[in-house]
Amino acid sequence: MLRRLKSLGSPVDELKGIYITFILPKLMYASPVWSSSLTTQQQQLENVQKRACRIILAPAYTDYDHALSTLNLPTLATRHQAALVRMGRGLLRHPRLRHLHPDAPQPTHATRHTNVVTPLNAPRTDRYHHSAIPSMVRAINS
């Protein structure tokens, strides 16, 4: 889609808008849940964004970091981490979903909460260590 629009003469701002509107949501879909367990797929997703930057900036593209700063876009890994923290903090605030954080402090009375979760016990399996909830706790605490 981006290549076709670029060949039709769309400006960089419109191409960036198309990328943010149509392609980026597909790359970020449910990322708080699955982003912590990615291994090689993380680089493949980053390559999609790199390819989109190369198409958008065409002759002005020098390298990926320069393209990200030119287009004012963060890396996908940064976006995934931010989404993980946002979801974790939302779970801490929501009264019906607090139970998903196993070590979340229970409020004793209505005061402002610092949104700090106590550290998890050492996970017994590597699969659990890389799952969403422990990753949220680590992200919130960092």
C-alpha positions in Angstrom: 0.0 0.0 0.0 2.8 2.5 0.9 4.7 1.7 -2.3 1.7 2.3 -4.4 0.9 5.6 -2.7 4.5 6.7 -2.9 4.5 5.9 -6.7 1.4 8.1 -7.0 3.2 11.0 -5.5 1.9 11.1 -1.9 3.9 13.4 0.4 5.9 12.1 3.4 3.3 13.4 6.0 0.5 11.5 4.3 2.5 8.3 4.0 3.4 8.5 7.7 -0.3 9.0 8.6 -1.2 5.9 6.5 1.5 3.9 8.3 0.3 5.0 11.7 -3.3 4.5 10.9 -3.3 1.2 9.0 0.0 -0.7 9.5 1.1 0.1 13.0 -2.1 -1.1 14.7 -1.5 -4.5 13.0 2.0 -4.6 14.4 0.8 -3.5 17.9 -2.3 -5.7 18.1 -2.5 -7.2 21.7 1.2 -6.5 22.2 1.0 -6.3 26.0 0.1 -9.9 26.0 2.5 -11.4 23.5 5.4 -8.9 23.3 7.2 -10.3 26.4 7.5 -13.8 24.9 8.8 -12.8 21.5 12.3 -13.9 20.6 13.1 -13.8 16.9 9.8 -12.3 15.9 10.7 -9.0 17.6 13.3 -8.4 14.9 10.9 -9.4 12.2 8.4 -6.9 13.4 11.1 -4.2 13.6 12.0 -5.0 10.0 8.5 -4.3 8.9 8.8 -0.8 10.5 12.2 -0.4 9.0 10.9 -1.3 5.5 8.0 1.2 6.0 10.5 4.0 6.9 12.6 3.2 3.9 9.5 3.4 1.6 8.3 6.6 3.2 11.6 8.5 3.1 12.8 6.8 -0.1 15.8 8.9 -1.3 16.3 10.6 2.1 16.7 7.2 3.9 20.2 6.7 5.3 19.7 4.4 8.3 16.9 3.2 10.6 17.8 5.4 13.6 17.9 8.5 11.4 14.6 7.5 9.8 13.0 7.1 13.2 14.2 10.5 14.4 13.1 12.1 11.1 9.6 10.7 11.2 9.4 11.1 15.0 8.6 7.4 15.6 9.8 5.2 18.5 11.1 1.7 17.9 8.5 -1.1 18.1 10.3 -2.5 21.2 9.8 0.8 23.0 6.1 0.9 21.9 5.6 -2.7 23.2 7.2 -1.8 26.5 5.1 1.3 26.9 1.9 -0.7 26.1 2.9 -3.3 28.7 3.3 -0.7 31.4 0.0 1.1 30.4 -1.9 -2.2 30.6 -0.3 -3.2 33.9 -1.1 0.2 35.5 -4.6 -0.1 34.2 -4.9 -3.5 35.8 -3.7 -2.0 39.1 -6.4 0.7 39.0 -9.3 -1.5 38.0 -11.1 -3.0 40.9 -12.3 -6.1 39.1 -9.0 -6.8 37.4 -6.6 -6.3 40.3 -6.5 -10.1 40.9 -4.5 -10.5 37.7 -1.5 -9.0 39.4 -0.7 -11.8 41.9 1.3 -9.5 44.3 -0.6 -6.3 43.8 -1.1 -4.4 47.1 -4.7 -4.2 48.1 -5.9 -0.7 48.9 -6.9 -0.2 52.6 -8.7 3.1 52.0 -9.1 5.6 49.2 -5.8 7.3 48.8 -3.5 7.9 45.8 -1.6 4.8 44.8 2.0 4.8 43.7 1.4 1.9 41.3 4.3 -0.1 42.5 3.9 -3.8 42.6 6.0 -5.9 45.0 8.5 -8.1 43.2 7.3 -11.6 42.2 8.7 -14.7 43.7 11.2 -16.4 41.4 9.3 -18.1 38.6 9.6 -21.9 38.4 9.5 -22.1 34.7 11.0 -20.1 31.9 7.7 -19.9 30.1 6.0 -18.2 33.1 9.0 -15.9 33.5 8.4 -14.6 29.9 4.6 -14.5 30.2 2.6 -11.2 30.3 1.9 -10.8 34.1 5.5 -11.1 35.4 6.6 -8.9 32.5 4.1 -6.3 33.5 5.3 -6.4 37.1 8.9 -6.0 36.1 8.0 -3.2 33.7 6.0 -1.3 36.3 8.7 -1.7 39.0 11.5 -0.5 36.7 
